[in-house]
Amino acid sequence: MTVKIYGPTASRAARPLWIVHELGIPFEHVALEMKDLKGADFLKINPNGKVPALADGDFKLFESMAINLYLAAKHGKDGFMPSSLEDQALVWQWSFWGMTEVERHLLTVLIDMFMTAPDKRKPEAVAEAQKALPKPFAVLNGALQGRDYLLGSTFTVADLNLASICSWAKPIKFDFAPFPNAGAWLDRCLARPGYKAARGTK
Ligand SMILES: N[C@@H](CCC(=O)N[C@@H](CS)C(=O)NCC(=O)O)C(=O)O
């Protein structure tokens, strides 16, 4: 069965697009445009009118992290979705942590920098987000001390989910100098062919 992934590449749909390349499963990319998201057809797929969304046969799912955890659990091999409950819990931990502790700060800066007219920019909100970011990146840096990936020596869905969020640190030119483990880990993850293929780059 070919899964359908809804949403433009330049959106959080990049996350499931990365994982389907990583898993090597057949998929259909329904790119959509942002203006299509509130139409009746798409609202049947995701009543929130947001992307990404997934259809796997009759089964429909929204929320980028949930989609990736589902696909990893269904198709992951060789520890990509770890087998022990404890390691799976760590996968959930890093995925939820990325969404709650990192994403909004990166997004605040990203939107202001690239998607906001100069007269609408909010330097105070950006400064606050920039001030908040070192705290989670210090935590991530510590967790990666002496290991290449979040759970050890193997790239797992935890790395993919968190790196897909942290990838926004690149366009905003976040300074990883104080967090070398985190910076090297992000480069390692984003150098993967699956990430590049999802973006249509080499
Ligand atoms: N927490 C959701 C966020 C989904 C979301 O906000 N997606 C944006 C695109 S990246 C969207 O669809 N925006 C359209 C809108 O809010 O109307 C997820 O991770 O899937």
The ligand as an ORCA input file, in Angstrom:
! r2SCAN-3c Opt
* xyz 0 1
  N       1.949     20.483     15.270
  C       1.619     20.369     13.871
  C       1.765     21.726     13.216
  C       1.161     21.735     11.821
  C       1.270     23.132     11.186
  O       1.061     24.172     11.832
  N       1.609     23.135      9.889
  C       1.665     24.379      9.150
  C       2.655     24.248      7.994
  S       4.294     23.918      8.510
  C       0.311     24.656      8.531
  O      -0.320     23.763      8.029
  N      -0.097     25.925      8.552
  C      -1.316     26.320      7.934
  C      -2.246     26.971      8.904
  O      -1.932     27.033     10.113
  O      -3.278     27.422      8.456
  C       2.550     19.318     13.239
  O       3.719     19.204     13.667
  O       2.126     18.602     12.337
*
